[in-house]
Amino acid sequence: MDNASRLPAKKVKEAFSKAVNSEALESIVSILIGVNVQDREVGRYLQKFQMEAGFTEYVELHRADAKTLARLAEFVSQSISAQSQALGTGGSSHSLVF
């Protein structure tokens, strides 16, 4: 959970908004990933943070084993590829599911 943060979730949300509104980014999909989440309280905290900070999605990985982390790496790779292909089109990339 929070380990001596200097800025609250509200500041993260403001940064996302500023980046999009300034047109520094054409679009943004932000995913908060909880890795090796074993405690329900931690999961609830991260879900709350996701909402407060304005992340698009929250994905919870219960294990940090080789198979799960490989799936995560593939998901990130596909997400970057999809976003890159959508650049300049004015549309969004296709949805990906982890």
C-alpha positions, -999 to 999 in steps of 0.1 A, spaced: 0 0 0 12 36 5 49 36 13 56 72 22 43 88 -10 49 125 -14 19 131 -36 -17 120 -32 -38 100 -57 -54 133 -67 -21 146 -81 -17 114 -103 -52 121 -117 -43 157 -124 -11 146 -142 -32 123 -165 -56 150 -172 -29 176 -179 -11 153 -203 -43 147 -223 -56 182 -222 -23 197 -233 -24 174 -263 11 160 -253 -6 126 -257 -31 117 -283 -47 92 -259 -38 73 -228 -48 40 -214 -34 36 -179 -34 3 -161 -25 -2 -124 -12 -37 -119 -11 -53 -85 15 -81 -86 15 -109 -61 -15 -95 -43 -23 -120 -16 -42 -98 9 -78 -87 2 -71 -54 21 -43 -47 -3 -65 -55 -33 -92 -31 -20 -66 -4 -14 -53 -7 -49 -88 -6 -64 -96 25 -44 -63 41 -56 -72 32 -92 -104 51 -90 -90 81 -71 -60 84 -93 -80 79 -125 -63 48 -139 -83 33 -167 -81 -2 -153 -69 -23 -124 -55 -58 -130 -47 -80 -101 -21 -108 -104 -23 -132 -75 11 -148 -83 44 -134 -95 55 -167 -111 72 -170 -145 40 -179 -164 20 -150 -150 48 -125 -155 53 -137 -191 16 -131 -198 20 -96 -183 49 -89 -206 30 -101 -236 0 -80 -226 22 -49 -223 38 -56 -257 4 -60 -274 -9 -29 -257 20 -8 -269 17 -22 -304 -21 -15 -305 -16 21 -293 12 27 -318 -10 15 -347 -38 38 -336 -15 69 -335 -26 96 -359 -59 79 -368 -80 100 -343 -95 67 -330 -87 45 -302 -69 12 -304 -87 -21 -301 -94 -33 -265 -71 -58 -250 -79 -82 -222 -52 -96 -198 
